Structure formats: C-alpha cells, structure tokens
Amino acid sequence: MQLRVFGRTGMQLSVLGFGCGAVGGFMVRGDPADQERTIARAIAAGVNYFDTAVQYGNGESEKNLGRVLQKLKLTNVVVGTKVRLPPSEFGRIADAVTMSLEGSLARLDLDRVDIFHLHNPITETGGGSALSVRQVLGDVVPAFERLRQQGKIGFLGITAVGDTAALNQVIDAHAFDSAQVVYNMLNPSAAEELPTNYPAQDYGQMFDHTRAAGVGVVGIRVLAGGALSGSTERHPIAGPAPEPIGSAMSYDADVDRAHRLIPLVKEGFATSLTEAATRFALSHPAMGTILVGMATPQQFEDTLAAVQKGPLTQAALDRLSALRQAFSGEPR
C-alpha cells in the first residue's frame, strides 16, 4: 500500500483510507464479525486511516469502529471523526464542539482522535446549517485549538462543502491541517478548470489552495455516493441514494452521466466504472488518502484491487476528459 505524506502534519497516510460512513452502511449496519474481519484485512493490506463521524448512524459507526479497534488492539492507526453543529448551538460553539468530541471519544473508546473535522457547510455569511467564514475562524478554530492543547485531538480539519470562495478562504487562513474534498470523475474541478457551462459546482482548483497552505487532502465522494457504479441499485444495508455533493442536482442524473463514461471500460482503460473512479481519485498528487464507501467485505476487496493497480494512465485521463466535454451546457 502506498503511503503519502499528509500535508504539513508529518503523518504518512495510506492512499486508501477506510470510510466508515452511512452511505455504504457497512460500519453502521454491517455484521459485527464481518466488520472485524474486514478491518483486520484492511490493516494487513496497509490501510492506516479510519474515518468516521457521529452523524453516521447516530453514533453507531463510531461505536463499531471503537469496538473493533479495541478487539484487535490497534494502536498505530490514524482515526478521524467529525462534529456537525446544529444551528441551535451556533451561539455556544466552543461548548458544543467540546461536548460533541467528548461523546465521540467515549463511543470510540479513545483518549484522543488524530484528526477532528468540522462537518458543517461553510459559506461567506452562514445561514441554515452553514457556518460563516467568521464563525469558523473566530469560534470553531479557537475551540479546536483548546482541544488540541488538551491532547484530545491531533490535527484540525474541515469537510470542504459549501461555497467555493468561502472554503478556499478558510483553507488559505492556514488554520486547518486537513480538508475533505469532493473529487471524482464527474467533478474534477478541485484539480482543473471545468469546461464552460459544465453542470457541477466549480471548486476553483482547490488543490492549489491546499498545497499552498500545507493542508492534507482526504478525497470524498470518490464514487459520487455510488452513482459512479453506473447503477441505481442499493445494497440492502446501504443508505438510500444520497443527495449529490458538487455534481448533478439529482442522484439519477449522476448515474446517467456515469453511464456515458462506460467507454473507459469498453476501451480497456479499466475493468469497471468503480475501478476507473477509484483509480481516478488517486491520480492527482495533491490527494492524500481517499475514502470509498462500502456495504460488504467484497466491496472492500474490489476497492483494494483497484487501488493496487495504481492511478489511471494519462491516456485514460485524456479519454475521460474528452467524454466529459459532452456534459457542457446540460442543466445541472
């Protein structure tokens, strides 16, 4: 398993991380014995980053991850979790952040987490569930820093969802060490300029900002919530089709566009769309570690096999770019 230096943290993370999210559902609703076996298999394959959040199954993901880490006596792994503040707590951000972390540590059965990510969207002025840039830098960062000083978190992170300009402003402030960035075959705009009138959120070449600030990148929505499998079918333990982030306005529209990328498979650049999507996410040097949701142990094996093939070739990336051009001008 390839390790990549994670921003300015000094940590080396496996290029494949272990996503414990609710979309795939494995660490929320999976069989406990399967969870244990699959994490042991992941460790043996060189995976060292595990990513969870209190929102995943209302604490179930954290509990299950904590149970397995204790059972396997795993101490040399990197664990990240998240806090999402409800608008009702925006007036007491420091207390709410601390309370959320204490709950997460109890469920994980850990004294500290290596990375603590803010899970709220970030916009210029806030509103709804989003925090403003001022709230993030003025209230969230000091609260996170206090927890770091207490030894309860190692590094500060954000989930880079919200308004692009606000996100890049927060990254440029050098206050955070990690950013979870949407990057997939339907929306490569964190890395490159989008064609004119392209139907996706433009992330404004965010990787330039993360690199300049020394921020490590966790690749999220690598399979666009499952749409890049090219199928609308959901495994019984998977969550319902999620709201797209950064791509089309509906999951079905993402699946339709994914179908139009099938020439990558037919022309031999990859054996499946999911393999192509996984390897695409690894292809950019700014990427630190990628998270791929799963519902079954076999899906982990498939992801691992894809990662072991390495990044897509330049010819495959060029073909993908040509196929994507056709999306320009379509409604999002």
C-alpha positions as CSV (number, residue, x, y, z in Angstrom):
1,M,0.0,0.0,0.0
2,Q,1.4,3.4,-1.0
3,L,1.8,5.9,1.8
4,R,1.5,9.6,1.1
5,V,2.7,12.5,3.3
6,F,-0.4,14.2,4.6
7,G,0.1,18.0,4.1
8,R,2.2,19.6,6.8
9,T,1.2,17.1,9.5
10,G,4.2,14.9,9.0
11,M,1.8,11.9,9.1
12,Q,2.0,9.3,6.3
13,L,-1.4,8.0,5.4
14,S,-2.3,5.0,3.3
15,V,-3.6,6.2,-0.1
16,L,-6.7,4.1,0.6
17,G,-8.5,5.1,3.8
18,F,-11.3,3.1,5.4
19,G,-14.5,5.0,5.2
20,C,-17.0,4.2,8.0
21,G,-19.8,6.3,6.5
22,A,-23.6,5.8,6.4
23,V,-23.9,5.8,2.6
24,G,-22.3,2.4,2.2
25,G,-23.6,1.4,5.6
26,F,-21.0,-1.3,6.4
27,M,-19.8,0.2,9.7
28,V,-23.3,1.3,10.7
29,R,-25.5,-1.7,9.8
30,G,-23.0,-4.4,8.9
31,D,-22.4,-7.7,10.7
32,P,-20.0,-7.2,13.7
33,A,-17.9,-10.3,12.7
34,D,-17.7,-9.0,9.1
35,Q,-16.6,-5.6,10.4
36,E,-13.8,-7.1,12.5
37,R,-12.6,-9.4,9.7
38,T,-12.6,-6.6,7.1
39,I,-10.8,-4.1,9.3
40,A,-8.2,-6.7,10.1
41,R,-7.9,-7.4,6.4
42,A,-7.5,-3.7,5.7
43,I,-4.7,-3.3,8.3
44,A,-2.9,-6.3,6.8
45,A,-3.2,-4.7,3.4
46,G,-1.5,-1.5,4.8
47,V,-4.6,0.7,5.4
48,N,-3.9,3.0,8.3
49,Y,-6.5,5.8,8.2
50,F,-10.1,5.3,9.5
51,D,-12.7,8.0,9.0
52,T,-16.0,8.2,10.9
53,A,-18.4,10.8,12.3
54,V,-21.1,11.0,15.0
55,Q,-23.7,11.5,12.2
56,Y,-23.0,8.1,10.7
57,G,-25.8,6.0,12.1
58,N,-26.3,8.4,15.1
59,G,-23.1,7.2,16.7
60,E,-23.2,3.6,15.6
61,S,-20.3,3.9,13.2
62,E,-18.1,5.4,16.0
63,K,-19.2,2.7,18.4
64,N,-18.5,-0.1,16.0
65,L,-15.1,1.3,15.0
66,G,-14.2,1.7,18.6
67,R,-15.2,-1.9,19.4
68,V,-13.1,-3.3,16.6
69,L,-10.0,-1.2,17.3
70,Q,-10.1,-2.4,20.9
71,K,-10.8,-6.0,20.0
72,L,-7.9,-6.0,17.5
73,K,-5.7,-4.0,19.9
74,L,-4.9,-1.5,17.2
75,T,-2.9,1.5,18.4
76,N,-0.8,2.5,15.4
77,V,-3.8,3.7,13.2
78,V,-4.9,7.2,12.4
79,V,-8.5,7.9,13.4
80,G,-10.6,10.9,12.2
81,T,-14.0,11.9,13.3
82,K,-16.2,15.0,12.9
83,V,-18.5,17.5,14.6
84,R,-21.6,18.9,12.9
85,L,-23.1,21.8,14.9
86,P,-26.9,22.2,14.8
87,P,-28.0,25.9,14.2
88,S,-29.4,25.9,17.8
89,E,-25.8,25.6,19.1
90,F,-24.3,28.4,17.0
91,G,-24.5,30.7,20.0
92,R,-22.3,28.4,22.1
93,I,-19.9,26.9,19.6
94,A,-17.0,26.2,22.0
95,D,-19.2,24.2,24.4
96,A,-21.0,22.3,21.6
97,V,-17.7,21.3,19.9
98,T,-16.3,20.1,23.2
99,M,-19.4,18.1,24.1
100,S,-19.5,16.5,20.7
101,L,-15.9,15.4,20.9
102,E,-16.3,14.0,24.4
103,G,-19.2,11.9,23.1
104,S,-17.2,10.7,20.1
105,L,-14.2,9.8,22.3
106,A,-16.5,7.8,24.6
107,R,-18.0,5.9,21.7
108,L,-14.6,5.3,20.1
109,D,-13.1,4.3,23.5
110,L,-10.2,6.5,22.8
111,D,-8.4,9.3,24.7
112,R,-7.8,11.4,21.5
113,V,-8.5,11.4,17.8
114,D,-5.8,12.2,15.2
115,I,-8.0,14.5,13.1
116,F,-11.2,16.3,14.1
117,H,-13.1,17.7,11.1
118,L,-15.8,20.3,11.2
119,H,-18.7,18.7,9.3
120,N,-20.9,21.8,8.6
121,P,-21.0,23.5,5.3
122,I,-19.1,26.8,5.1
123,T,-20.3,29.9,3.3
124,E,-19.4,33.6,3.4
125,T,-22.2,34.7,5.6
126,G,-23.6,31.4,7.1
127,G,-27.3,30.7,7.4
128,G,-29.2,27.5,7.8
129,S,-26.9,24.7,8.7
130,A,-23.9,26.6,7.3
131,L,-21.3,28.4,9.3
132,S,-19.8,31.7,8.1
133,V,-16.1,32.1,7.5
134,R,-16.1,34.5,10.5
135,Q,-17.7,31.8,12.8
136,V,-15.3,29.1,11.5
137,L,-12.1,31.2,12.0
138,G,-13.3,33.2,15.1
139,D,-15.1,30.5,17.0
140,V,-14.5,27.0,15.7
141,V,-10.7,27.3,15.3
142,P,-10.1,28.5,18.9
143,A,-12.4,25.7,20.3
144,F,-10.5,23.1,18.2
145,E,-7.1,24.6,19.3
146,R,-8.1,24.3,23.0
147,L,-8.9,20.6,22.5
148,R,-5.6,20.2,20.7
149,Q,-3.8,21.8,23.7
150,Q,-5.6,19.4,26.0
151,G,-4.2,16.5,23.9
152,K,-7.7,15.4,22.8
153,I,-7.2,16.0,19.0
154,G,-4.0,15.9,16.9
155,F,-5.0,18.0,13.9
156,L,-7.8,20.3,12.8
157,G,-9.9,19.6,9.7
158,I,-12.9,20.8,7.6
159,T,-15.2,19.0,5.3
160,A,-14.9,21.2,2.3
161,V,-18.6,21.6,1.4
162,G,-20.4,25.0,1.0
163,D,-19.4,28.0,-1.2
164,T,-16.1,27.6,-3.0
165,A,-14.8,31.1,-2.3
166,A,-15.5,30.7,1.4
167,L,-13.9,27.3,1.5
168,N,-10.8,28.5,-0.2
169,Q,-10.6,31.5,2.1
170,V,-10.7,29.2,5.2
171,I,-8.0,26.9,3.7
172,D,-5.9,30.0,2.8
173,A,-6.0,31.0,6.5
174,H,-3.6,28.2,7.4
175,A,-5.8,27.3,10.5
176,F,-6.6,23.8,9.4
177,D,-4.4,20.8,8.7
178,S,-6.9,18.6,6.7
179,A,-9.6,19.2,4.2
180,Q,-12.1,16.6,3.0
181,V,-12.5,17.5,-0.7
182,V,-15.1,16.3,-3.3
183,Y,-13.1,14.9,-6.2
184,N,-14.5,12.4,-8.7
185,M,-14.8,11.6,-12.5
186,L,-18.0,13.8,-12.7
187,N,-16.4,16.8,-11.0
188,P,-12.6,17.2,-11.2
189,S,-12.7,21.0,-10.5
190,A,-10.7,20.7,-7.3
191,A,-7.8,20.0,-9.7
192,E,-8.6,21.5,-13.0
193,E,-10.6,24.2,-14.8
194,L,-14.1,23.0,-15.8
195,P,-15.3,23.4,-19.4
196,T,-17.6,26.3,-20.0
197,N,-21.2,25.8,-18.6
198,Y,-20.3,22.5,-17.0
199,P,-23.1,21.0,-14.8
200,A,-21.3,20.9,-11.4
201,Q,-20.1,23.1,-8.6
202,D,-16.8,24.7,-9.5
203,Y,-14.4,24.0,-6.6
204,G,-12.0,26.6,-8.1
205,Q,-8.9,24.3,-8.3
206,M,-9.0,23.9,-4.5
207,F,-5.9,21.7,-4.6
208,D,-3.8,24.7,-5.4
209,H,-5.0,26.2,-2.2
210,T,-4.5,23.1,-0.1
211,R,-1.0,22.7,-1.5
212,A,0.0,26.3,-0.8
213,A,-1.3,26.1,2.8
214,G,0.2,22.6,3.5
215,V,-3.3,21.1,4.1
216,G,-3.7,17.4,3.7
217,V,-6.5,16.2,1.4
218,V,-9.0,13.4,2.1
219,G,-10.8,12.6,-1.1
220,I,-14.5,12.2,-0.5
221,R,-17.4,11.3,-2.8
222,V,-14.9,9.3,-5.0
223,L,-17.8,7.2,-6.3
224,A,-20.3,10.2,-6.2
225,G,-22.2,8.4,-3.4
226,G,-22.4,5.2,-5.5
227,A,-23.5,6.8,-8.8
228,L,-20.2,6.1,-10.4
229,S,-21.0,2.4,-10.2
230,G,-23.4,3.2,-13.0
231,S,-26.3,1.5,-11.2
232,T,-29.2,2.9,-9.2
233,E,-29.5,-0.4,-7.2
234,R,-28.6,-0.1,-3.5
235,H,-27.3,-2.9,-1.3
236,P,-29.8,-3.8,1.5
237,I,-27.6,-2.3,4.2
238,A,-26.6,0.7,2.2
239,G,-28.2,4.0,2.9
240,P,-30.8,5.4,0.4
241,A,-29.3,7.2,-2.6
242,P,-27.7,10.2,-1.1
243,E,-28.1,13.9,-2.2
244,P,-25.3,14.6,-4.6
245,I,-22.5,16.9,-3.4
246,G,-21.0,19.1,-6.1
247,S,-22.2,17.1,-9.1
248,A,-25.7,17.0,-10.5
249,M,-28.8,18.1,-8.7
250,S,-30.1,14.5,-8.5
251,Y,-28.6,11.1,-8.0
252,D,-30.3,9.7,-11.1
253,A,-28.7,12.5,-13.3
254,D,-25.3,11.5,-11.9
255,V,-26.0,7.8,-12.7
256,D,-27.0,8.8,-16.3
257,R,-23.7,10.7,-16.8
258,A,-21.8,7.9,-15.3
259,H,-23.2,5.6,-18.0
260,R,-21.7,7.9,-20.6
261,L,-18.3,7.2,-19.2
262,I,-18.6,3.5,-19.9
263,P,-16.3,3.8,-23.0
264,L,-13.4,3.9,-20.4
265,V,-14.3,0.3,-19.6
266,K,-15.2,-0.8,-23.2
267,E,-11.8,0.6,-24.4
268,G,-9.9,-1.3,-21.8
269,F,-8.7,1.6,-19.5
270,A,-10.4,-0.1,-16.5
271,T,-12.3,-3.3,-15.8
272,S,-15.3,-1.4,-14.3
273,L,-16.6,2.1,-13.7
274,T,-15.9,1.8,-10.0
275,E,-12.4,0.7,-10.7
276,A,-11.9,3.7,-13.0
277,A,-13.4,6.1,-10.4
278,T,-11.2,4.8,-7.6
279,R,-8.1,5.0,-9.7
280,F,-9.0,8.4,-11.0
281,A,-9.1,9.8,-7.4
282,L,-5.6,8.5,-6.8
283,S,-4.3,10.1,-10.0
284,H,-3.7,13.6,-8.6
285,P,-0.6,14.2,-6.5
286,A,-2.4,16.5,-4.1
287,M,-4.6,13.6,-2.9
288,G,-3.5,12.3,0.5
289,T,-6.0,9.5,1.1
290,I,-9.3,8.5,-0.5
291,L,-12.5,7.2,1.2
292,V,-14.6,4.8,-0.7
293,G,-17.9,3.7,0.9
294,M,-18.8,0.0,1.1
295,A,-21.7,-2.2,2.1
296,T,-19.9,-5.6,2.0
297,P,-16.4,-7.1,2.6
298,Q,-16.3,-7.9,-1.1
299,Q,-16.7,-4.2,-2.0
300,F,-13.6,-3.5,0.2
301,E,-11.7,-6.2,-1.7
302,D,-12.7,-4.7,-5.0
303,T,-11.6,-1.2,-3.9
304,L,-8.3,-2.6,-2.7
305,A,-7.7,-4.4,-6.0
306,A,-8.4,-1.1,-7.9
307,V,-6.0,0.9,-5.6
308,Q,-3.3,-1.7,-6.1
309,K,-3.5,-1.1,-9.9
310,G,-2.4,2.5,-9.2
311,P,-3.5,5.7,-10.8
312,L,-5.2,5.9,-14.3
313,T,-2.8,6.3,-17.2
314,Q,-2.5,9.7,-18.9
315,A,-4.3,8.2,-22.0
316,A,-7.2,7.2,-19.7
317,L,-7.4,10.6,-18.2
318,D,-7.3,12.2,-21.6
319,R,-10.2,10.0,-22.8
320,L,-12.2,10.8,-19.7
321,S,-11.7,14.5,-20.3
322,A,-12.9,14.1,-23.9
323,L,-16.0,12.2,-22.7
324,R,-16.8,14.8,-20.1
325,Q,-16.8,17.6,-22.6
326,A,-20.2,16.4,-23.8
327,F,-21.7,17.3,-20.4
328,S,-21.1,21.0,-21.0
329,G,-24.2,23.1,-21.5
330,E,-26.5,20.5,-19.9
331,P,-28.7,21.5,-16.9
332,R,-27.2,20.6,-13.6
